[in-house]
Amino acid sequence: MRVNLVQAICTAGSSNGVRYIQKEYDTEIKPCVGDFITGDSLWTDPYEYKVNYVEIDLGENYCRVVLDDFIVSRADQISEVQDLAMHYHGWKKGGALFG
């Protein structure tokens, strides 16, 4: 099954300037809400992110997984983290949360 992880990059408590990243994996593991996903090279502290939403399309053999936000301390870091995720860790820009 193709699993598409989606994560927002933002500051705590603010929706201003939010950017989204996504990364796709082929796996037989089907995440559930409440699970924690670890092991991506982008995540250093915390090393794991909680699954908040899962949408499975059996016809397409596809699963979208929305993770806890990637929190940065300053708004000017949002685009920096998105660029870092894309250039060095294999993430892509975008990823609508729902729908």
C-alpha positions in Angstrom: 0.0 0.0 0.0 1.2 3.5 -0.8 1.2 5.6 2.4 1.3 9.4 2.0 2.4 11.2 5.2 1.2 14.8 5.4 2.6 17.3 7.9 2.0 21.0 8.5 5.0 23.2 9.4 3.9 26.1 11.7 4.5 28.0 14.9 2.7 26.9 18.1 -0.8 28.3 18.3 -0.8 30.1 14.9 -2.2 29.2 11.5 -0.4 32.2 9.8 2.1 31.1 7.2 1.5 27.4 7.5 3.2 25.2 4.9 2.6 21.6 4.1 5.0 18.8 3.2 4.3 15.2 2.2 6.2 12.0 1.7 5.2 8.8 0.2 6.2 5.3 1.2 5.3 1.8 0.0 4.5 -0.4 3.0 2.2 -3.1 4.2 1.8 -1.3 7.5 -1.5 0.6 7.9 -1.2 3.4 10.5 -4.1 4.1 12.8 -5.1 7.3 14.6 -3.0 7.5 17.8 0.0 5.6 16.4 3.4 7.2 16.4 5.6 7.3 13.3 9.4 7.4 13.7 12.5 7.1 11.6 12.4 9.9 9.1 15.7 11.8 8.8 13.9 15.2 9.0 12.7 14.5 12.6 15.4 15.1 15.2 13.6 16.3 18.3 10.9 15.0 18.7 11.9 11.8 16.9 8.3 10.7 16.4 5.0 12.2 15.3 1.5 11.2 16.3 -1.0 10.1 13.6 -4.1 12.4 13.8 -6.1 11.3 10.8 -6.1 8.3 8.4 -7.9 8.0 5.1 -7.7 4.6 3.3 -8.8 4.1 -0.3 -8.8 0.3 -0.9 -9.6 0.7 -4.5 -6.5 2.7 -5.1 -4.4 0.8 -2.5 -3.6 4.2 -1.0 -3.5 5.7 2.5 -3.2 9.3 3.5 -1.9 10.0 7.0 -2.0 13.4 8.7 0.6 13.8 11.4 1.0 16.2 14.3 2.3 19.6 13.2 6.1 20.2 12.9 6.4 23.2 15.3 9.0 25.9 14.8 9.8 28.7 17.2 9.6 31.6 14.8 7.5 32.2 11.7 10.5 32.9 9.5 11.7 29.3 10.1 8.6 27.8 8.4 9.8 28.2 4.8 13.4 27.2 5.9 12.2 23.9 7.3 10.1 23.2 4.2 13.1 23.8 2.0 15.3 21.6 4.2 12.7 18.8 4.2 12.4 18.9 0.4 16.1 19.2 -0.5 17.7 16.9 2.1 15.0 14.6 3.4 12.9 13.6 0.3 9.7 15.4 1.2 7.6 17.2 -1.4 5.7 20.5 -1.1 2.0 20.5 -0.6 -0.4 17.9 0.7 -4.0 18.9 1.4 -5.0 17.8 4.9 -8.5 16.6 4.1 -10.4 15.9 0.9 
